[in-house]
Amino acid sequence: MNRSFLYSFGAVMLLVLTGCGLAPDIHAVTEADKEWPFYGSDEGGQRFSAAGQVTPQNVRALKVAWTFSTGDLASKSDAIKRAAFEDTPIMAGGRLYVESPFNEVFALDPATGKTLWRFDPAIDTSVRYGEGFTARGVAYWRDPAANPGAPCAERIFMAANDRRLFALDAASGRRCAGFGQDGVVDTAAGIHLNTPGEMQITSLPVVARGVVVVGSGVADNQRLKEVSGAVRAFDAVTGRPRWSFDPLASANPPIVAGAANVWAPMSTDEKRGLVILPTTSPSPDFWGGMRKGDDGDADSVVALNIETGQRVWGFKTVHHDVWDYDNPAQPTLGMVAWHGVLQPAVLQPTKQGLLFTLNRDTGKPVIPVEERPVPQGAAPGEVLSPTQPFPTAPRALAPSTIRPQDAYGVFPWDKALCRKVIAGARHEGLYTPPSTQGTIEYPFTGGGSNWGGLAFDATRQVAYVNTSSAMHLVTLIPTDRLKAARAAAGPDQEISPQAGAPFGVRRELLRSKTGLPCNPPPWGQLHAIDMRTGRILWEVPLGTTQDLAPGSQFLLRGTGAPNFGGPMTTASGLVFIGAALDNYLRAFDGATGRELWRGRLPAGGQATPMTYVWKGRQYVVIAAGGHSKADTKRGDQLVAFALPQ
């Protein structure tokens, strides 16, 4: 029987019953337990749950079921100012696992949030990392060769900001003694760092076929020859090195650069024996005169054999990147029925607001990709690619062109200031190269899409993606003028040396004196895309300015807000998302985009939520700790919502 008919029939009956005074029961109706054993729910990061207890009809009844505090707000009151609580918990083996921005790992009772065990790696909180203190989650793995119940038969892998990889017994939190040295491996062994915070790990490791794989974050814009961004793999039992993969090793001709790392979450395909990498831009970000050409496997989606590290395929999302348009999100794996033909696919959202859909076996586009001419006229010494790849569907999810007359402002003088800045900068649309004049980069380097990625409902063939819309003004500064530029820099301006290049760079967010973006709203959106046709089913503003400027949400309706974090979706047709720069978790109707519910959070919810069913009750959980770079309210809590029992 047609499922859409049943869905519509159910909705009609709900209206009939409600109209007759027979409102649906809002209490939890017991259903089978369901876990969330991976960061993205499954190994391919679909962020989909089969849970159906919470529905579009009863979601308004969600209430806080329990909260948990990491204790960091009190114990790390200074360092938390430089932290972002971006964790998505996992639920596996009857325990909920959460990681703080300082890499403390907690096992919690799924029904109450009570602590079962805690592990603290005691990282040095005085180190200044490029991304501050950030951790997005941990990985769970069951050793198929171990006796059930034996120590470390079930493991939690945690990669710390300070580049250490830990293996913990999932039941007790104790280190797995046989892994590396007393349960820890230094993933950066042998790498020379210019500063202790130059390299960090912000995303979780992935594990499949007995191999655990770790990426890294490398500080942006610091120098021409940055540290290597090689991805490294270790034996999941012993911790011994298995292989490493440097995305720049394939550059032809060889280039002078570093980075091209994988800071975002990765995905695995256990059946195919693949690990899928979203690689980033080479160093330095905004001038590439010493790395002429296509930069090897930088700015690519790359599939490796997880047991050997051998490259299976790669697909370039940006040629010769000088915009910091790296791949920021986990590649999502799913079966896509493009034009009725079901194919194993990889969905890769980008900072440019584009969505690439690739065949998982070959890396070739499922949805066609065109090479289109892009602006030229680069800085001295630079050689740009004449074209860039654009998927033919869906259309771009974020705007990329602006004229002076499009400038936004609440007041006339506000708008006039933004208009003047736009008129004085270089801007010819997406991929306008950085310049000494100052170039508008739109979308800004925060996206479009960012590390939150997307959610995919394979049954309905719908992808849900959130985007931000803001502009950066990127100005190349000759090296002999850097000192003066630093002395004159305002608080919102980032000055970076790009040492070894002829230019440093100034990057600033284009905002008016009121603090609002100079580009027109919406500044944040949630989109639904039919992956069978590439058609956008709906898109709605995401978030408000309530916690950016209290009271402004009544004047600025429908603006949305920039956002960090991603969506998750359920079998009942709900899409849950925090992310926006206000302190709410929201639920949307996946069919229409209508906001059905919002739950107030004690701090910024710049994280991706998850859900699970435990002892018959469904919980929706999100980290609420705020974000240092977004300057949202800081906290240290995990909040779980559920229907009344």
Salt bridges, closest charged atoms under 4 A:
ASP25 OD1 - HIS27 ND1 2.91
GLU31 OE1 - LYS34 NZ 2.76
ASP72 OD1 - LYS76 NZ 3.57
GLU86 OE1 - ARG136 NE 2.75
GLU86 OE2 - HIS627 NE2 2.76
GLU104 OE2 - LYS76 NZ 3.04
GLU104 OE2 - ARG118 NH2 3.24
ASP120 OD2 - ARG118 NH2 3.33
GLU131 OE2 - LYS629 NZ 3.38
GLU154 OE1 - ARG142 NH2 3.75
ASP162 OD2 - ARG164 NH2 2.90
ASP182 OD2 - ARG175 NH1 3.97
GLU198 OE2 - ARG223 NH1 2.85
GLU226 OE1 - ARG223 NH1 3.47
ASP235 OD2 - ARG242 NH1 3.57
ASP269 OD2 - ARG272 NH1 3.10
ASP269 OD2 - ARG360 NH1 2.92
ASP294 OD1 - HIS319 ND1 3.15
ASP295 OD2 - ARG291 NH1 2.90
ASP295 OD2 - HIS320 ND1 3.80
ASP297 OD2 - ARG311 NE 2.88
GLU307 OE1 - ARG209 NH1 3.18
ASP324 OD1 - LYS351 NZ 3.83
ASP324 OD2 - ARG507 NH1 3.32
ASP326 OD1 - LYS351 NZ 2.59
ASP361 OD1 - ARG272 NE 2.63
GLU370 OE1 - ARG372 NE 2.97
GLU371 OE2 - HIS319 NE2 2.87
GLU382 OE2 - HIS320 NE2 2.59
ASP406 OD1 - ARG403 NH2 2.96
GLU428 OE2 - ARG426 NE 2.65
ASP457 OD2 - ARG460 NH1 2.67
ASP492 OD2 - ARG511 NH2 3.18
GLU494 OE1 - ARG507 NH2 3.00
GLU508 OE2 - ARG506 NE 3.48
ASP530 OD1 - ARG532 NE 3.02
GLU539 OE2 - ARG395 NH2 2.56
GLU539 OE1 - HIS527 ND1 2.76
ASP547 OD2 - ARG600 NH1 2.93
ASP582 OD2 - ARG586 NH2 2.85
GLU595 OE1 - ARG586 NE 3.29
GLU595 OE2 - ARG598 NE 2.71
